[in-house]
Amino acid sequence: MVLLLAAPPKVGDAAPPLSCRDVMDRPVAAPDAGSVMVLSFASRSTGEKAGELTRGVRVRHPDVKILSFIDLSGFPGFMRGLIKGRIVKRQPGAVKDARDAFVKAGKTPPEDLDARIHIIPDFDAKYCKAYGANDTGHQAKMVVIGSDGTIKAAFSTTPSLDDLNAAVDKEAGGK
């Protein structure tokens, strides 16, 4: 049997619609009409770098919506509950790291910072695949979606914070 995979979306294409729940069981969706978004696709091995990048964007652009997908497709299904529990326990650390990044930059973190941090376990890699993030074990992929719902930037290899911020600046206004 031959499987034909759709080509990943390119800059200028409509962003593939995603609707799911984050690790805290809050509904999230992309694209979100009228909002600039950053989607991060990483795995256990690239997650720390992806976290550094999304924190940097969050400090520079607190109103940009960021969804962080973790590719967990390499883990057996019977471990899903355990893995999700470990990620839930990491949520407060992610919030603290973001809060510390704001303070280090001399900025006041948003009151609702916890509600703005969305970590989404992707047990089947279906969200990663929808955006062509097929190598999350080696590269964290970042996608910028404009307020019009189209892809404005897509980094197939882990970008520098400067490059990612430049792409977000073009959509959300430079800082």
GROMACS elastic network, one bead per residue, 0.5 to 0.9 nm:
[ bonds ]
;  ai    aj funct       b0    kb
    5     8     6  0.86588   500
    6     9     6  0.86151   500
    6   130     6  0.86033   500
    7    10     6  0.85780   500
    7   131     6  0.89465   500
    7   132     6  0.74135   500
    8   129     6  0.77493   500
    8   130     6  0.67636   500
    8   131     6  0.54925   500
    8   133     6  0.82888   500
    9    12     6  0.83785   500
    9    13     6  0.59523   500
    9    14     6  0.76117   500
    9    15     6  0.71153   500
    9    16     6  0.76169   500
    9   130     6  0.79765   500
    9   131     6  0.61941   500
    9   132     6  0.71869   500
    9   151     6  0.77643   500
    9   154     6  0.87146   500
   10    13     6  0.55106   500
   10    14     6  0.85253   500
   10    15     6  0.87839   500
   10   131     6  0.88856   500
   10   151     6  0.68130   500
   10   152     6  0.85493   500
   10   153     6  0.81516   500
   10   154     6  0.71455   500
   11    14     6  0.85231   500
   11   150     6  0.74974   500
   11   152     6  0.52599   500
   11   153     6  0.56470   500
   11   154     6  0.65215   500
   12    15     6  0.86519   500
   12   150     6  0.57339   500
   12   151     6  0.53389   500
   12   152     6  0.61307   500
   12   153     6  0.83994   500
   13    16     6  0.86149   500
   13   149     6  0.87191   500
   13   150     6  0.54979   500
   13   151     6  0.57235   500
   13   152     6  0.83927   500
   14    17     6  0.86067   500
   14    31     6  0.88056   500
   14   145     6  0.88265   500
   14   148     6  0.86767   500
   14   149     6  0.59833   500
   14   151     6  0.61964   500
   15    18     6  0.88415   500
   15    30     6  0.75838   500
   15    31     6  0.62777   500
   15   131     6  0.82592   500
   15   145     6  0.68980   500
   15   149     6  0.58482   500
   15   150     6  0.50946   500
   15   151     6  0.55461   500
   16    30     6  0.76035   500
   16    31     6  0.74715   500
   16   130     6  0.66708   500
   16   131     6  0.72975   500
   16   149     6  0.89029   500
   16   150     6  0.88197   500
   17    29     6  0.72593   500
   17    30     6  0.55151   500
   17    31     6  0.60187   500
   17   130     6  0.87686   500
   18    28     6  0.80868   500
   18    29     6  0.53302   500
   18    30     6  0.51252   500
   18    31     6  0.72340   500
   18   127     6  0.71414   500
   18   130     6  0.85632   500
   19    27     6  0.73480   500
   19    28     6  0.59221   500
   19    30     6  0.66673   500
   20    25     6  0.88939   500
   20    26     6  0.83339   500
   20    27     6  0.58178   500
   20    28     6  0.55747   500
   20    29     6  0.64068   500
   20   120     6  0.80287   500
   21    24     6  0.76135   500
   21    25     6  0.51795   500
   21    26     6  0.51523   500
   21    28     6  0.56327   500
   21    29     6  0.83415   500
   21   118     6  0.87842   500
   21   119     6  0.89695   500
   21   120     6  0.68514   500
   21   121     6  0.88439   500
   22    25     6  0.51698   500
   22    26     6  0.53792   500
   22    27     6  0.64548   500
   22    28     6  0.67128   500
   22    67     6  0.86514   500
   22    68     6  0.89255   500
   22    69     6  0.88356   500
   22   118     6  0.56663   500
   22   119     6  0.54548   500
   22   121     6  0.71342   500
   23    26     6  0.73909   500
   23    84     6  0.69165   500
   23    85     6  0.86515   500
   23    87     6  0.70781   500
   23    88     6  0.60292   500
   23    91     6  0.83485   500
   23   118     6  0.72994   500
   23   119     6  0.57594   500
   23   120     6  0.55632   500
   23   121     6  0.66511   500
   24    27     6  0.89893   500
   24    88     6  0.67060   500
   24    91     6  0.83065   500
   24   118     6  0.79563   500
   24   119     6  0.80616   500
   24   120     6  0.87781   500
   26   115     6  0.88092   500
   26   118     6  0.82442   500
   28    32     6  0.89290   500
   28    67     6  0.80526   500
   28   118     6  0.79267   500
   28   120     6  0.89728   500
   29    32     6  0.63584   500
   29    67     6  0.87699   500
   30    33     6  0.83707   500
   30    37     6  0.79007   500
   30    39     6  0.85461   500
   30    67     6  0.85159   500
   30   145     6  0.85054   500
   30   149     6  0.81928   500
   31    34     6  0.88708   500
   31    35     6  0.78829   500
   31    36     6  0.84922   500
   31    37     6  0.73972   500
   31   145     6  0.69307   500
   31   146     6  0.83625   500
   31   147     6  0.81192   500
   31   148     6  0.85364   500
   31   149     6  0.53805   500
   31   150     6  0.80158   500
   32    35     6  0.55532   500
   32    36     6  0.77320   500
   32    37     6  0.76308   500
   32    65     6  0.86597   500
   32   145     6  0.88369   500
   32   147     6  0.73225   500
   32   148     6  0.86569   500
   32   149     6  0.69578   500
   33    36     6  0.83733   500
   33   146     6  0.86967   500
   33   147     6  0.58098   500
   33   148     6  0.63344   500
   33   149     6  0.61823   500
   34   146     6  0.79854   500
   34   148     6  0.63235   500
   34   149     6  0.78278   500
   35    63     6  0.85502   500
   35    64     6  0.70074   500
   35    65     6  0.70454   500
   35   145     6  0.82385   500
   35   146     6  0.68442   500
   35   148     6  0.78416   500
   35   149     6  0.81991   500
   35   172     6  0.88920   500
   36    63     6  0.82912   500
   36    64     6  0.54622   500
   36    65     6  0.63935   500
   36    66     6  0.87932   500
   36   144     6  0.73612   500
   36   145     6  0.57458   500
   36   148     6  0.82779   500
   36   149     6  0.82759   500
   36   168     6  0.79347   500
   36   171     6  0.67592   500
   36   172     6  0.65118   500
   37    64     6  0.55276   500
   37    66     6  0.56320   500
   37    67     6  0.76994   500
   37   143     6  0.81091   500
   37   144     6  0.57552   500
   37   145     6  0.50544   500
   37   146     6  0.66212   500
   37   147     6  0.76581   500
   37   168     6  0.84049   500
   38    54     6  0.79816   500
   38    57     6  0.86026   500
   38    64     6  0.71933   500
   38    65     6  0.62852   500
   38    67     6  0.64317   500
   38    68     6  0.83692   500
   38   142     6  0.68407   500
   38   143     6  0.56152   500
   38   145     6  0.62985   500
   38   146     6  0.89772   500
   38   168     6  0.79504   500
   39    54     6  0.89327   500
   39    65     6  0.84428   500
   39    66     6  0.58433   500
   39    68     6  0.59956   500
   39    69     6  0.74253   500
   39   141     6  0.81881   500
   39   142     6  0.57105   500
   39   143     6  0.50933   500
   39   144     6  0.64909   500
   39   145     6  0.78510   500
   40    50     6  0.66942   500
   40    51     6  0.85819   500
   40    53     6  0.89127   500
   40    54     6  0.75357   500
   40    66     6  0.75039   500
   40    67     6  0.61909   500
   40    69     6  0.58665   500
   40    70     6  0.82674   500
   40   140     6  0.70317   500
   40   141     6  0.59597   500
   40   143     6  0.66273   500
   41    46     6  0.88778   500
   41    47     6  0.83225   500
   41    50     6  0.76775   500
   41    67     6  0.86626   500
   41    68     6  0.61980   500
   41    70     6  0.60657   500
   41    71     6  0.70500   500
   41   127     6  0.85503   500
   41   128     6  0.61875   500
   41   131     6  0.87697   500
   41   133     6  0.64832   500
   41   136     6  0.66020   500
   41   139     6  0.86843   500
   41   140     6  0.56392   500
   41   141     6  0.50962   500
   41   142     6  0.63624   500
   41   143     6  0.84854   500
   42    45     6  0.76972   500
   42    46     6  0.54152   500
   42    47     6  0.52088   500
   42    48     6  0.87400   500
   42    49     6  0.86711   500
   42    50     6  0.64903   500
   42    68     6  0.77031   500
   42    69     6  0.63438   500
   42    70     6  0.51173   500
   42    71     6  0.59562   500
   42   128     6  0.84526   500
   42   133     6  0.82250   500
   42   135     6  0.85474   500
   42   137     6  0.70840   500
   42   138     6  0.86487   500
   42   139     6  0.71650   500
   42   141     6  0.66458   500
   42   142     6  0.88266   500
   43    46     6  0.52638   500
   43    47     6  0.54037   500
   43    69     6  0.81704   500
   43    70     6  0.51062   500
   43    72     6  0.66295   500
   43   135     6  0.89033   500
   43   136     6  0.53326   500
   43   137     6  0.55368   500
   43   138     6  0.83880   500
   43   139     6  0.86071   500
   43   140     6  0.75276   500
   44    47     6  0.53249   500
   44    48     6  0.79841   500
   44    70     6  0.72494   500
   44    71     6  0.75582   500
   44    72     6  0.76792   500
   44   136     6  0.85802   500
   44   137     6  0.72798   500
   45    48     6  0.75019   500
   45    49     6  0.87442   500
   45   136     6  0.80348   500
   45   137     6  0.57625   500
   45   138     6  0.72802   500
   45   139     6  0.88404   500
   46    49     6  0.56509   500
   46    50     6  0.63244   500
   46    51     6  0.87395   500
   46   136     6  0.67696   500
   46   137     6  0.62333   500
   46   138     6  0.65962   500
   46   139     6  0.63935   500
   46   140     6  0.57280   500
   46   158     6  0.89188   500
   47    51     6  0.59921   500
   47    52     6  0.86389   500
   47    70     6  0.73659   500
   47   136     6  0.88368   500
   47   140     6  0.73023   500
   48    52     6  0.63136   500
   48    53     6  0.87757   500
   49    52     6  0.50918   500
   49    53     6  0.63705   500
   49    54     6  0.87643   500
   49   140     6  0.74351   500
   49   158     6  0.82686   500
   50    53     6  0.51369   500
   50    54     6  0.61996   500
   50    55     6  0.85412   500
   50    68     6  0.82378   500
   50   140     6  0.59116   500
   50   141     6  0.81198   500
   50   142     6  0.82637   500
   50   158     6  0.79349   500
   51    54     6  0.52064   500
   51    55     6  0.60103   500
   51    56     6  0.85180   500
   51    68     6  0.82479   500
   51    94     6  0.82072   500
   52    55     6  0.52370   500
   52    56     6  0.62497   500
   52    57     6  0.88211   500
   52   161     6  0.83300   500
   53    56     6  0.51454   500
   53    57     6  0.63795   500
   53    58     6  0.86225   500
   53   159     6  0.83754   500
   53   160     6  0.76991   500
   53   161     6  0.56179   500
   53   164     6  0.77680   500
   53   165     6  0.88564   500
   54    57     6  0.50673   500
   54    58     6  0.59733   500
   54    59     6  0.86073   500
   54    66     6  0.72221   500
   54    67     6  0.89621   500
   54    68     6  0.82157   500
   54   161     6  0.85439   500
   55    59     6  0.61739   500
   55    60     6  0.86349   500
   55    97     6  0.79422   500
   55    98     6  0.57422   500
   55   101     6  0.69582   500
   55   102     6  0.86579   500
   56    59     6  0.53463   500
   56    60     6  0.63694   500
   56    61     6  0.85201   500
   56    98     6  0.86176   500
   56   101     6  0.76046   500
   56   102     6  0.89119   500
   56   161     6  0.68431   500
   56   165     6  0.79553   500
   57    60     6  0.51580   500
   57    61     6  0.57350   500
   57    62     6  0.76161   500
   57    64     6  0.80494   500
   57    66     6  0.87232   500
   57   161     6  0.76819   500
   57   164     6  0.76287   500
   57   165     6  0.60650   500
   57   168     6  0.78219   500
   58    61     6  0.50745   500
   58    63     6  0.75909   500
   58    64     6  0.69229   500
   58    65     6  0.83319   500
   58    66     6  0.77329   500
   58    98     6  0.78522   500
   58   102     6  0.85324   500
   59    62     6  0.56415   500
   59    98     6  0.77875   500
   59    99     6  0.89101   500
   59   101     6  0.68673   500
   59   102     6  0.55947   500
   59   105     6  0.75714   500
   59   107     6  0.77787   500
   59   109     6  0.79762   500
   60   102     6  0.88020   500
   60   105     6  0.89924   500
   60   165     6  0.78781   500
   60   174     6  0.89467   500
   60   175     6  0.67631   500
   61    64     6  0.56088   500
   61    65     6  0.89576   500
   61   165     6  0.87535   500
   61   168     6  0.81661   500
   61   169     6  0.83299   500
   61   172     6  0.75627   500
   61   173     6  0.87914   500
   61   174     6  0.89080   500
   61   175     6  0.78106   500
   62    65     6  0.80120   500
   62   109     6  0.82304   500
   62   110     6  0.74434   500
   62   113     6  0.89480   500
   62   116     6  0.89730   500
   63   116     6  0.89462   500
   63   172     6  0.87485   500
   64   168     6  0.84207   500
   64   172     6  0.74496   500
   65   116     6  0.72377   500
   65   117     6  0.86440   500
   66   116     6  0.75348   500
   66   117     6  0.71010   500
   66   118     6  0.69587   500
   67   116     6  0.88553   500
   67   117     6  0.73702   500
   67   118     6  0.52702   500
   67   119     6  0.64427   500
   67   120     6  0.72736   500
   68   117     6  0.81487   500
   68   118     6  0.60362   500
   68   120     6  0.59335   500
   68   121     6  0.85168   500
   69   118     6  0.83841   500
   69   119     6  0.60181   500
   69   121     6  0.59158   500
   69   122     6  0.62093   500
   69   125     6  0.89763   500
   69   127     6  0.75458   500
   69   128     6  0.73089   500
   70    73     6  0.89947   500
   70   119     6  0.72798   500
   70   120     6  0.61044   500
   70   122     6  0.55243   500
   70   123     6  0.80955   500
   70   125     6  0.83304   500
   70   128     6  0.83441   500
   70   136     6  0.85573   500
   71    74     6  0.78269   500
   71   120     6  0.88335   500
   71   121     6  0.65981   500
   71   123     6  0.63300   500
   71   124     6  0.75815   500
   71   125     6  0.54866   500
   71   126     6  0.88452   500
   71   127     6  0.85324   500
   71   128     6  0.69027   500
   71   136     6  0.69216   500
   71   137     6  0.83886   500
   72    75     6  0.58323   500
   72    76     6  0.89112   500
   72    80     6  0.86897   500
   72    83     6  0.86488   500
   72   121     6  0.66162   500
   72   122     6  0.56095   500
   72   124     6  0.70043   500
   72   125     6  0.69051   500
   73    76     6  0.76609   500
   73    77     6  0.85831   500
   73   122     6  0.68650   500
   73   125     6  0.55371   500
   73   126     6  0.89772   500
   74   123     6  0.79997   500
   74   124     6  0.85297   500
   75    78     6  0.84001   500
   75    79     6  0.67791   500
   75    80     6  0.76950   500
   75    83     6  0.87873   500
   75   123     6  0.76762   500
   76    79     6  0.57663   500
   76    80     6  0.73972   500
   76   123     6  0.89677   500
   77    80     6  0.55153   500
   77    81     6  0.86774   500
   77   123     6  0.79063   500
   78    81     6  0.73913   500
   78    82     6  0.84707   500
   79    82     6  0.53776   500
   79    83     6  0.60904   500
   79    84     6  0.85560   500
   80    83     6  0.51397   500
   80    84     6  0.59752   500
   80    85     6  0.84552   500
   80   123     6  0.74720   500
   81    84     6  0.51853   500
   81    85     6  0.61038   500
   81    86     6  0.87049   500
   82    85     6  0.51125   500
   82    86     6  0.63667   500
   82    87     6  0.88125   500
   83    86     6  0.51473   500
   83    87     6  0.63310   500
   83    88     6  0.86888   500
   83   121     6  0.88118   500
   84    87     6  0.50807   500
   84    88     6  0.61556   500
   84    89     6  0.86591   500
   84   121     6  0.71946   500
   85    88     6  0.50881   500
   85    89     6  0.63239   500
   85    90     6  0.88205   500
   86    89     6  0.51057   500
   86    90     6  0.64630   500
   87    91     6  0.65695   500
   87   119     6  0.81576   500
   87   121     6  0.82153   500
   88    91     6  0.53545   500
   88    92     6  0.81282   500
   88   119     6  0.88447   500
   89    92     6  0.68063   500
   89    93     6  0.79555   500
   90    93     6  0.52111   500
   90    94     6  0.63386   500
   90    95     6  0.88245   500
   91    94     6  0.50682   500
   91    95     6  0.63072   500
   91    96     6  0.86672   500
   91   114     6  0.82732   500
   91   117     6  0.81543   500
   91   118     6  0.88203   500
   91   119     6  0.78910   500
   92    95     6  0.50555   500
   92    96     6  0.61311   500
   92    97     6  0.85791   500
   92   114     6  0.79252   500
   93    97     6  0.60322   500
   93    98     6  0.85164   500
   94    97     6  0.51073   500
   94    98     6  0.61975   500
   94    99     6  0.85698   500
   94   114     6  0.86462   500
   94   117     6  0.77733   500
   95    98     6  0.51184   500
   95    99     6  0.60629   500
   95   100     6  0.85342   500
   95   113     6  0.68632   500
   95   114     6  0.57565   500
   95   117     6  0.70882   500
   96   100     6  0.60112   500
   96   101     6  0.85109   500
   96   114     6  0.89864   500
   97   100     6  0.50998   500
   97   101     6  0.61838   500
   97   102     6  0.88059   500
   98   101     6  0.50242   500
   98   102     6  0.64132   500
   98   103     6  0.87898   500
   98   109     6  0.80731   500
   98   113     6  0.80244   500
   98   117     6  0.88579   500
   99   102     6  0.52345   500
   99   103     6  0.64057   500
   99   104     6  0.87022   500
   99   108     6  0.82562   500
   99   109     6  0.57858   500
   99   110     6  0.85426   500
   99   113     6  0.76403   500
  100   103     6  0.50646   500
  100   104     6  0.60276   500
  100   105     6  0.85643   500
  100   109     6  0.85704   500
  101   104     6  0.50560   500
  101   105     6  0.62197   500
  101   106     6  0.87052   500
  101   107     6  0.85636   500
  101   109     6  0.86616   500
  102   105     6  0.51439   500
  102   106     6  0.63558   500
  102   107     6  0.50159   500
  102   108     6  0.60816   500
  102   109     6  0.55445   500
  103   107     6  0.54082   500
  103   108     6  0.63506   500
  103   109     6  0.72447   500
  104   107     6  0.74753   500
  105   108     6  0.87704   500
  108   111     6  0.86944   500
  109   112     6  0.83752   500
  109   113     6  0.67566   500
  110   113     6  0.52181   500
  110   114     6  0.88921   500
  110   116     6  0.89340   500
  111   114     6  0.82131   500
  112   115     6  0.53770   500
  112   116     6  0.65996   500
  113   116     6  0.51102   500
  113   117     6  0.66597   500
  114   117     6  0.55483   500
  114   118     6  0.84809   500
  115   118     6  0.75161   500
  121   124     6  0.89756   500
  121   125     6  0.88090   500
  122   125     6  0.50978   500
  122   126     6  0.68464   500
  122   127     6  0.65657   500
  122   128     6  0.74492   500
  123   126     6  0.79302   500
  124   127     6  0.80173   500
  124   128     6  0.87341   500
  125   128     6  0.50705   500
  125   129     6  0.59694   500
  125   130     6  0.85372   500
  125   133     6  0.86474   500
  125   134     6  0.83629   500
  126   129     6  0.50578   500
  126   130     6  0.61135   500
  126   131     6  0.88917   500
  127   130     6  0.51091   500
  127   131     6  0.68155   500
  127   132     6  0.88439   500
  127   133     6  0.84401   500
  128   131     6  0.55239   500
  128   132     6  0.62399   500
  128   134     6  0.66996   500
  128   136     6  0.83105   500
  128   141     6  0.89068   500
  129   133     6  0.55010   500
  129   134     6  0.60774   500
  130   133     6  0.76192   500
  131   134     6  0.85149   500
  131   141     6  0.89335   500
  131   143     6  0.81517   500
  131   154     6  0.89171   500
  132   135     6  0.86097   500
  132   141     6  0.86603   500
  132   156     6  0.81101   500
  133   136     6  0.62046   500
  133   139     6  0.85542   500
  133   140     6  0.79977   500
  133   141     6  0.60384   500
  133   142     6  0.87334   500
  133   156     6  0.72139   500
  134   137     6  0.84790   500
  134   139     6  0.89904   500
  134   141     6  0.89395   500
  135   138     6  0.57343   500
  135   139     6  0.59477   500
  135   140     6  0.78443   500
  135   141     6  0.83362   500
  135   156     6  0.86968   500
  135   157     6  0.88861   500
  136   140     6  0.53787   500
  136   141     6  0.69559   500
  137   140     6  0.76980   500
  138   157     6  0.85117   500
  138   158     6  0.87347   500
  139   156     6  0.74500   500
  139   157     6  0.52965   500
  139   158     6  0.52631   500
  140   155     6  0.85089   500
  140   156     6  0.77343   500
  140   157     6  0.64282   500
  140   159     6  0.81155   500
  141   154     6  0.75129   500
  141   155     6  0.56123   500
  141   156     6  0.52723   500
  141   157     6  0.58819   500
  141   158     6  0.57494   500
  141   159     6  0.78908   500
  142   153     6  0.80761   500
  142   154     6  0.59479   500
  142   155     6  0.52640   500
  142   156     6  0.72098   500
  142   157     6  0.81421   500
  142   158     6  0.72408   500
  142   159     6  0.75520   500
  142   164     6  0.78365   500
  143   151     6  0.70746   500
  143   152     6  0.76817   500
  143   153     6  0.56827   500
  143   155     6  0.63083   500
  143   156     6  0.86694   500
  143   164     6  0.88673   500
  144   150     6  0.86140   500
  144   151     6  0.59823   500
  144   152     6  0.54901   500
  144   153     6  0.50113   500
  144   154     6  0.63897   500
  144   155     6  0.88128   500
  144   164     6  0.83571   500
  144   167     6  0.71360   500
  144   168     6  0.66655   500
  144   171     6  0.84963   500
  145   148     6  0.78930   500
  145   149     6  0.59946   500
  145   150     6  0.55776   500
  145   152     6  0.54712   500
  145   153     6  0.71856   500
  145   154     6  0.88296   500
  145   168     6  0.87766   500
  145   171     6  0.83997   500
  146   149     6  0.54216   500
  146   150     6  0.55713   500
  146   151     6  0.62771   500
  146   152     6  0.59004   500
  146   153     6  0.89068   500
  146   168     6  0.87067   500
  146   171     6  0.60838   500
  146   172     6  0.82640   500
  147   150     6  0.75628   500
  147   171     6  0.77635   500
  147   172     6  0.87062   500
  148   151     6  0.88597   500
  149   152     6  0.89399   500
  151   154     6  0.71410   500
  152   167     6  0.75379   500
  152   168     6  0.86464   500
  152   170     6  0.88580   500
  152   171     6  0.78323   500
  153   164     6  0.85071   500
  153   167     6  0.63379   500
  153   168     6  0.84096   500
  154   157     6  0.89953   500
  155   158     6  0.65877   500
  155   159     6  0.62919   500
  155   164     6  0.83349   500
  156   159     6  0.82114   500
  159   162     6  0.80316   500
  159   163     6  0.61178   500
  159   164     6  0.62091   500
  160   163     6  0.52308   500
  160   164     6  0.62934   500
  160   165     6  0.85306   500
  161   164     6  0.51018   500
  161   165     6  0.59031   500
  161   166     6  0.83772   500
  162   165     6  0.51424   500
  162   166     6  0.60019   500
  162   167     6  0.86873   500
  163   166     6  0.50805   500
  163   167     6  0.63959   500
  163   168     6  0.87780   500
  164   167     6  0.52384   500
  164   168     6  0.63390   500
  164   169     6  0.85522   500
  165   169     6  0.58224   500
  165   170     6  0.85835   500
  165   174     6  0.86201   500
  166   170     6  0.63797   500
  166   171     6  0.89970   500
  166   174     6  0.77748   500
  167   170     6  0.53718   500
  167   171     6  0.69261   500
  167   172     6  0.88605   500
  168   171     6  0.52656   500
  168   172     6  0.58216   500
  168   173     6  0.75551   500
  168   174     6  0.79635   500
  169   172     6  0.51660   500
  169   175     6  0.69853   500
  170   173     6  0.57005   500
  170   174     6  0.66051   500
  171   174     6  0.83121   500
  172   175     6  0.89265   500
